[in-house]
């Protein structure tokens, strides 16, 4: 009986936890979006109804086999706001054979 009560209490607590919505760049100014990326170092931003990505302030937030690539997102005041960077795997063909 006691075990059932604990499980029930856990299920009620877990069901009350809601996912926080990710910040949406179309609702922000370019400076607000850039500020979020640079103040947090890394953040997932929504860029449209079904689109999102992880943006970083610099290469420290990428894996060893990744490099940074400039990222541009739509914001309320700028169609292509330079928000920071995204991490991309090295393209070995880029360096030639």
C-alpha positions in Angstrom: 0.0 0.0 0.0 2.8 2.4 0.9 4.7 1.6 -2.3 1.5 2.4 -4.3 1.1 5.7 -2.6 4.7 6.7 -3.4 4.4 5.7 -7.0 1.1 7.6 -7.3 2.6 10.7 -5.7 5.6 10.5 -8.1 3.3 10.2 -11.1 1.2 13.2 -10.1 4.4 15.3 -9.6 5.9 14.2 -12.9 2.7 14.9 -14.8 2.6 18.5 -13.4 6.1 19.2 -14.9 5.7 21.0 -18.2 8.3 21.6 -20.9 9.3 25.2 -21.2 8.8 26.6 -24.6 12.0 27.5 -26.4 12.6 31.2 -27.2 11.3 32.0 -30.7 13.5 34.4 -32.7 10.7 35.8 -34.9 9.3 37.3 -31.7 12.6 39.0 -30.7 14.7 41.8 -32.0 18.1 40.9 -33.5 19.8 42.3 -30.4 17.7 40.2 -28.1 18.4 37.0 -30.0 22.1 37.7 -30.1 22.1 38.6 -26.4 20.6 35.3 -25.5 23.2 33.3 -27.4 26.2 35.3 -26.1 25.0 35.5 -22.5 24.3 31.8 -22.2 27.1 30.5 -24.5 24.7 27.9 -26.1 21.0 27.8 -26.5 18.3 26.2 -28.6 16.2 28.8 -30.4 13.1 28.3 -32.4 13.2 30.0 -35.8 9.8 29.1 -37.0 6.8 26.9 -36.2 8.6 23.6 -36.7 12.3 24.7 -37.0 14.9 25.1 -34.3 18.7 24.7 -33.9 21.4 25.0 -31.3 23.3 28.2 -31.4 26.7 28.9 -29.8 28.7 32.0 -29.0 32.0 30.4 -29.9 33.8 27.1 -30.6 34.2 26.2 -26.9 30.6 24.8 -27.1 31.3 22.5 -30.0 32.7 19.0 -30.0 36.3 18.3 -31.0 35.4 17.1 -34.5 33.2 20.2 -35.1 33.9 23.7 -36.3 31.8 26.8 -36.0 29.8 28.2 -38.9 28.1 31.7 -38.9 24.4 31.4 -38.2 21.6 33.8 -39.3 18.1 33.7 -38.1 14.9 35.6 -38.8 14.0 38.1 -36.1 11.2 40.7 -35.7 13.4 43.5 -37.1 15.9 41.7 -39.3 15.3 38.9 -41.8 18.9 37.5 -41.5 20.2 38.4 -38.0 23.8 37.2 -37.3 22.9 35.5 -34.0 26.2 33.6 -33.5 27.3 30.2 -34.7 26.2 26.6 -35.2 28.5 23.6 -34.7 29.1 21.5 -37.8 31.2 18.4 -38.4 34.5 19.0 -40.2 34.1 18.4 -43.9 37.4 16.5 -44.8 36.8 17.1 -48.5 36.9 20.8 -47.8 40.7 20.5 -47.1 41.3 18.6 -50.3 43.0 15.3 -50.9 
